Amino acid sequence: MTDRMLYRLAALAGLVSAGILVLNVFRRAGLVPTDAVTHAIAPWAGALALFAVVGLYLWRRAEAGVLGILGYGLSTAGFTGAVGVELAVQYIFPNMPQAQVDALVAGPARPALVTVAGAFSLGAVLFGAALIRAGGVPRVAAAGYLVTMALFAWRNALPEAAVTVDGVLAASMVVWLSLALWRAFDDLTPSDGGPPQQLGRSAPSTGTLPNTR
């Protein structure tokens, strides 16, 4: 598999993640039913978004610099933690008495939940800022990602209407960035099946991309 194919899979993962994110916030708002299917697919929003973040970072890593690696690292930790939290919310908490869930969330689990939310939020801020600094991506989308994802990390402290609006906007930013990642490789034609090289201001004049493996 070439790097071009991997980047495009990352872009596709972002698009699917955005769709699941919209479904999740609509289910939370009562606009779609809560059933076994919507419970089962809910954690995939974060898991697929993590793949998209990897693709975006690798694409713009040379221009993103130290800020990029910090944002990428925290985003990776945040999304990984968020997937773990979502697995507990979707598969464990429904089988527990609500009083026990409330006591767990307010007690022993609270430091872990706050840590995950903090890493997710700060990671979104740093990663969005790194994309803006790096250029080569839609800056409005990068700025929108920064704001909406940073807020979404604290969704349990926000009014439900705000969560729904913010979630839809965050999904829109993910779609925008994912399409930019996909389209970045439209003008490339693999000649010998070898991996394409990275696009960006530092790309060589040959039109090919350095090996990212």
N, C-alpha and C positions, 0 to 999 in steps of 0.2 A: 504494500500500500504506500502510495506517495504521500509526501507532506501536504500536497494540494488537497488530496482526498480527506486527510485528517482535518485540515482547516475547514473544509466544507461540512464534514460531519459535526464539527464543533458548532458551526453556524446553524445547522439543522437542529442540533440539540438545544440551542438557544431559542429557536422558533417554537419547538415543542414545549420547552419549559415555560415560555410566555403564555402559551395556550392553557397549560395546566394551572399556572398562577391565576389567570383570570377565572378559571373554573373554581379554584379554591376560594377566592374572595367572594364569588357569587354564591357558592355553597354556604359560606359563613354568613352571608347576608340573607340567606333563605330564598335566593332567586333560582337555585337549582336544588334538587333533592339530595339529601344525605343518605347514601346507601353503601353497599359493599364495594361497588365500583369506584365511587368518588373517594371513599376512604382509601382504597388500595392504590390509586394513582396519585394521591396528594403528595407523598414524599418525593415523587419524581421531579417535581418542580425545582427543588433545590439541587438534586443530584445532577440533572441535566444542565442546570445553570452553571454548575461548577465546571463541567466540560466546556461550556461556552466561554467562561472566564479564562480557562487555560488557553483556548484558541486565540482569544483577543490579546492576552498577554504575550504569547509567543509571536504574534503578528507584529506588535508594536514595541517589543521589549527593548530593542536597541535605542529607540527614541525616548522610552519611558524612564530609563535610568534607575537610580536608587529608589525614587518615589514609586516607580512601577513595581519593583520587586517587593517593597513593603506592602503596597496595596494588594498585590497578588497573594502574598503570604497570608495576610490577615483575611482577605476574602476567602481563600481556601479554607482557613480555620473556621471562619464564620459560616460558610455554606455547609461544611462537614458537620459542624455542631448543630446547625439548623435542621439538617436531614435527620440526625439522631433524635432531636426534640420532636420533629414531626412524626417519626416512627412511634415514639412513645404516645403522642397525642392520638394518633390514628389507630394503633393496634393494642395499646396497653390500657390507657385511661378509660376507654369505653367499657372495659371489663371490670372496672373498679367502682366501688361506691363513690358518689360525688363528694361526700364529706371527706373521704380519704384522699381523693385527688386534690381537693382544696387545701387540705393540711399539708400534703406533700409539696405542692407548688409554693405555698406560703412559708414552708419550713426548710427541710433539708435540700430540696431541689432548687430553691431560689438563687443561691450563689452561682450555681452552674448555669441557670437560665439567663441570669443577668450577664454573666461572662460571655456566653454565646451571643447574646444580643449586642453587647458592646463590641465584640470582635467583628460581627457582621456589619454593624453600623460604621465603625471606623474603617473597616476594609473597603466598604462602598465609597466612602469619602476619599480615601487615598487612591483607590483604583480609578475612580471617576476623574480625579484631579490629574492622575498620571496620563490618562487617555487624552485629556484636554491639552496637557503639556506636550505630549508626543505628536499630536496632529495626525493627519491621515485618516481620521474618523470624524463623523459628524459631531461637531462640538456641542450642539444643542442636545443631541442624544446622550453624550457623555456627561454633560452637566445635569440633565434630567435624571440619568441613572444615579448620579451622586446623591441628589436630593431625595428622590423617591425611595431608593433602596435603603438609604440611611434612616428614613422615617419608618419604613416597613419593618425594620428590625424591632421597633418598639410598638408594634401594632396592637398588642394586648393592653397598652396604656392609652390608645386612641379611641375616639368614638367610632362606632361601626361604619357610619357613612364615610368618615375620613379614610378608614381602612380600605373600603371598597374603591373609592376614587383613587387613592394612592396606589393600590394594587394594580388597577387597570393602567394607570400612567406608567408605573414601573415596568409592567409587561410590554407596553408600547416602546419604551426605551430599549428594552432587551431585543425586541423585534428589529428596531432600527439599527442597533449595533450589529446584530447577527446578519442582517442583509448587507451591511457595509462589509463585513468579513467575507461573506459569500461573493459579493461582486468584485472584491479586490483581486480575485483570481480569474475573472471572466476573460481577460486578454492574454492568458497564459495557455500555451499548448505544450504539454509534456512531449519532448522529442524522443526520448529514449527510455521512458519509464522511470527515470531517476527523479529524486525529490526536488520540487521547486524550491526556490530560495525566498527569503523574506522580502516583502515589499516595504517600502518606506523611503525616507529621504536619504538613507545610507545605502540603498540598494545599488548594485553595480549597474553600469550602463548597458550590460548585455541583455537586460530584460528578464534574466533568470534570478532565482532566489536562493540564498545560502542554505545549506543543509541544516535542519533544526534537530536532527536526531542526535 
